[in-house]
Amino acid sequence: MITGDNPLTACHIAKELKMTRKPHTLILTGPHTGCDSWQWVSVDGTVSIDLSPDTLGKLKGHDLCVTGEVSAYLQCALSGSSFRADVIGSMLSL
């Protein structure tokens, strides 16, 4: 998992330092970025996966990048939800 306030910069630095090894790095983006919902979107825009309990398995095989905003969203909006634990567990196990 990669983290940073500017996800594209964080992903670029991680790639340059050879911290990423998977074909796509996905950034969790919110509805304000042109998406209708929270989605994992690849840096090059070719992969898009909705954030839902049903799609967590699709995250395997991808490197993940989150921002401080995403971390706050996971802490507040999903507080007490087993889905929150599943999302965080999926991110840390990849």
Salt bridges, closest charged atoms under 4 A:
ASP44 OD2 - HIS24 ND1 3.84
GLU69 OE1 - HIS32 NE2 3.62
